[in-house]
Structure formats: C-alpha cells, structure tokens
Amino acid sequence: MNTGRKLLLLIATPLAMVACATPAAAAVINVVKTASCGCCGKWVEHMRKAGHDVRVTNVADVTPTAHKLGVPDDLRSCHTSSVGGYAIEGHVPAADIARLLKEKPKAAGLSVPGMVAGSPGMEMGANKPAYQTIIFTRDGKRKVFAQH
C-alpha cells in the first residue's frame, strides 16, 4: 500500500468512527407549544441534552398543528412536535424518539397522552408512575411502543 493511501486511511478511519458514534438522536425536532407551559420547556431541555437540535415555535393553540400531523384527540398532550416525518405528541422520552428514527416504522408518530408525572419534563421527584409511549397511524391504529 502506498504512503498516500496509508495516510488517508489513518485520517479517515478515526473520522468514520466518530461519525458512527454520533447518536441517531442528533435530529432536528420542531416543537409547537404555548409560551406559558413550563413542562414543555423542560421537555425541550430533555431533547437538547439527548443531542437533538430543537426549534421551538410558541402559538396560542397547539390543536391545529396536532390535527395537521394526524395526532388523534385522545392521544393529545400539551405540545406537538415533528421529527423525521413523524409527529411526537407530549412528553415522549428521547430514547423512544431515537428508536423510532432508527427503526422507521410505518406510522404517523408517537404519543405520551396527557401529562404523566415522571415522564421527561414532568419529573416529580420520587413520584414515577408507570406510563406508556403509544405509536399510532393516520388510519387510527395504535399500540404500545414502549413501557416506562
């Protein structure tokens, strides 16, 4: 092997390893929320700590965005986001979003319905009741994506 090719391999291999080690979570998440919601801000920080580029838009009413993204009313929460062509409703953990983006299932998105104590952004000390992340489709199908 010639010296130039060896040098290229010495430089390229570590760079490739860094690229492979970069978390799949490093995605742009567009969040639509009301300005006054503090738990939404805490969820945004959870996403940023997970490596996401989070872009926030404050609106008076999140409902039109949720409907546009296909979020069923009974799966609604306090903020609606989008990432990689999927809707993310409410306090969905970063690990669930990373899994969604890795697996790329045929779905409209994920939801943690309501405002569940203990979910990201809704931490309440030792109060950590079990909750589920639901995956849903635009035609109304849904199932449990993750248990927490």
BASE-455779 format. One record per residue (C-alpha): residue number from 1; residue in three letters; x, y, z. Coordinates in pm, 1 decimal. Example, Ala and Ser with C-alpha at 12.3 -4.5 7.8 and 13.67 -1.06 7.14 Angstrom:
nr, rest, u, v, w
1, Ala, 1230.0, -450.0, 780.0
2, Ser, 1367.0, -106.0, 714.0
END
This chain:
nr, rest, u, v, w
1, Met, 0.0, 0.0, 0.0
2, Asn, 141.8, 338.7, -94.3
3, Thr, 215.8, 609.7, 162.7
4, Gly, -63.4, 841.8, 42.9
5, Arg, -324.5, 569.4, 82.8
6, Lys, -194.8, 478.4, 430.2
7, Leu, -213.0, 842.2, 533.3
8, Leu, -569.6, 868.5, 402.3
9, Leu, -669.5, 558.6, 599.8
10, Leu, -504.7, 695.3, 914.9
11, Ile, -708.8, 1014.3, 883.5
12, Ala, -1035.6, 871.4, 750.1
13, Thr, -1072.4, 578.3, 990.7
14, Pro, -1097.0, 786.4, 1310.6
15, Leu, -1332.3, 1030.2, 1136.6
16, Ala, -1555.8, 743.9, 1026.4
17, Met, -1557.0, 606.3, 1381.0
18, Val, -1664.4, 944.6, 1519.3
19, Ala, -1942.3, 967.9, 1259.6
20, Cys, -2065.5, 620.7, 1353.0
21, Ala, -2052.9, 704.8, 1723.1
22, Thr, -2266.5, 1015.4, 1678.5
23, Pro, -2608.0, 934.0, 1823.2
24, Ala, -2900.5, 888.8, 1587.5
25, Ala, -3075.7, 1129.5, 1822.6
26, Ala, -2895.6, 1422.9, 1661.1
27, Ala, -3203.0, 1524.5, 1464.1
28, Val, -3397.6, 1845.5, 1421.8
29, Ile, -3714.2, 1845.8, 1631.6
30, Asn, -3968.1, 2117.7, 1560.9
31, Val, -4174.1, 2185.0, 1874.1
32, Val, -4502.4, 2374.3, 1877.3
33, Lys, -4614.2, 2480.5, 2225.6
34, Thr, -4772.3, 2762.9, 2420.1
35, Ala, -4533.7, 3018.8, 2565.8
36, Ser, -4664.0, 2975.2, 2919.1
37, Cys, -4613.9, 2597.3, 2950.1
38, Gly, -4316.6, 2528.3, 3178.4
39, Cys, -4322.4, 2149.4, 3143.0
40, Cys, -4288.7, 2186.5, 2764.9
41, Gly, -3971.8, 2388.1, 2821.8
42, Lys, -3836.3, 2112.9, 3046.3
43, Trp, -3911.3, 1852.8, 2775.3
44, Val, -3725.9, 2070.5, 2521.1
45, Glu, -3423.3, 2067.4, 2754.3
46, His, -3450.1, 1685.6, 2780.6
47, Met, -3436.8, 1666.0, 2399.6
48, Arg, -3140.4, 1902.2, 2378.7
49, Lys, -2949.2, 1700.8, 2640.0
50, Ala, -3011.1, 1394.5, 2419.0
51, Gly, -2837.4, 1573.2, 2131.9
52, His, -3133.0, 1699.1, 1931.2
53, Asp, -3140.0, 2034.5, 1756.9
54, Val, -3470.0, 2166.4, 1896.6
55, Arg, -3654.9, 2452.5, 1731.5
56, Val, -3947.5, 2596.6, 1926.4
57, Thr, -4248.9, 2786.4, 1797.3
58, Asn, -4485.7, 2937.6, 2053.6
59, Val, -4851.0, 2956.3, 1949.3
60, Ala, -5183.0, 3039.0, 2116.1
61, Asp, -5330.3, 2695.6, 2028.9
62, Val, -5138.8, 2375.6, 1951.2
63, Thr, -5451.5, 2191.4, 1826.4
64, Pro, -5422.1, 2286.1, 1455.1
65, Thr, -5064.3, 2154.2, 1445.0
66, Ala, -5162.9, 1829.1, 1615.7
67, His, -5450.9, 1777.1, 1372.5
68, Lys, -5229.0, 1855.8, 1071.7
69, Leu, -4978.9, 1591.0, 1189.3
70, Gly, -5253.3, 1330.4, 1242.9
71, Val, -5249.1, 1314.3, 1623.0
72, Pro, -5580.1, 1168.2, 1748.1
73, Asp, -5756.0, 1384.4, 2007.3
74, Asp, -5741.9, 1111.9, 2273.6
75, Leu, -5361.2, 1092.6, 2238.7
76, Arg, -5309.8, 1466.9, 2282.4
77, Ser, -5087.6, 1636.4, 2535.9
78, Cys, -4959.1, 1990.2, 2590.0
79, His, -4717.1, 2022.0, 2296.7
80, Thr, -4679.8, 1874.2, 1949.4
81, Ser, -4350.8, 1816.5, 1771.6
82, Ser, -4227.8, 1673.3, 1446.9
83, Val, -3906.6, 1494.3, 1356.5
84, Gly, -3808.5, 1281.1, 1058.5
85, Gly, -4162.4, 1292.2, 916.2
86, Tyr, -4320.7, 1174.5, 1243.4
87, Ala, -4545.8, 1351.6, 1493.4
88, Ile, -4427.2, 1346.1, 1853.9
89, Glu, -4706.0, 1429.6, 2097.6
90, Gly, -4632.0, 1520.5, 2455.5
91, His, -4359.3, 1403.0, 2688.4
92, Val, -4210.8, 1121.5, 2478.6
93, Pro, -3867.9, 1013.2, 2609.5
94, Ala, -3564.0, 1082.2, 2390.8
95, Ala, -3479.4, 710.1, 2379.8
96, Asp, -3818.0, 634.3, 2221.4
97, Ile, -3760.7, 900.1, 1955.8
98, Ala, -3413.6, 759.4, 1883.3
99, Arg, -3565.6, 412.1, 1842.1
100, Leu, -3840.3, 549.8, 1614.7
101, Leu, -3585.7, 722.3, 1391.9
102, Lys, -3367.6, 411.5, 1380.4
103, Glu, -3646.5, 161.1, 1306.7
104, Lys, -3852.1, 390.3, 1078.6
105, Pro, -4185.7, 208.7, 1119.7
106, Lys, -4486.7, 293.0, 904.3
107, Ala, -4662.0, 522.4, 1149.3
108, Ala, -4776.6, 879.6, 1196.5
109, Gly, -4595.3, 919.2, 1525.5
110, Leu, -4556.0, 863.1, 1896.8
111, Ser, -4751.5, 994.3, 2193.0
112, Val, -4739.7, 1000.6, 2568.6
113, Pro, -5102.7, 1109.1, 2616.5
114, Gly, -5183.3, 1363.8, 2883.7
115, Met, -4923.7, 1498.9, 3117.6
116, Val, -4786.6, 1196.2, 3300.8
117, Ala, -4591.9, 1255.9, 3621.8
118, Gly, -4242.6, 1114.0, 3588.0
119, Ser, -4221.6, 1149.9, 3209.3
120, Pro, -3949.0, 1380.7, 3067.2
121, Gly, -4036.6, 1737.0, 3162.3
122, Met, -4291.1, 1616.5, 3418.2
123, Glu, -4048.0, 1488.9, 3680.4
124, Met, -4199.0, 1490.0, 4028.5
125, Gly, -3916.0, 1364.2, 4249.7
126, Ala, -3980.5, 1007.3, 4360.6
127, Asn, -4331.0, 1007.2, 4208.0
128, Lys, -4271.7, 796.2, 3896.2
129, Pro, -4585.6, 610.0, 3795.9
130, Ala, -4565.7, 368.3, 3505.2
131, Tyr, -4667.1, 504.8, 3166.2
132, Gln, -4663.4, 402.4, 2801.7
133, Thr, -4549.1, 556.0, 2476.8
134, Ile, -4806.5, 484.2, 2206.3
135, Ile, -4728.0, 450.7, 1835.5
136, Phe, -5015.1, 548.2, 1607.6
137, Thr, -5103.9, 554.5, 1238.4
138, Arg, -5313.0, 802.9, 1042.4
139, Asp, -5587.1, 541.0, 997.3
140, Gly, -5639.0, 511.6, 1373.0
141, Lys, -5431.7, 204.8, 1458.0
142, Arg, -5223.5, 221.5, 1771.3
143, Lys, -5021.3, 2.1, 2000.5
144, Val, -4777.3, 28.8, 2286.2
145, Phe, -4432.8, 127.6, 2160.4
146, Ala, -4258.3, 137.1, 2498.3
147, Gln, -4331.8, 85.8, 2867.8
148, His, -4176.8, 317.5, 3124.3
END
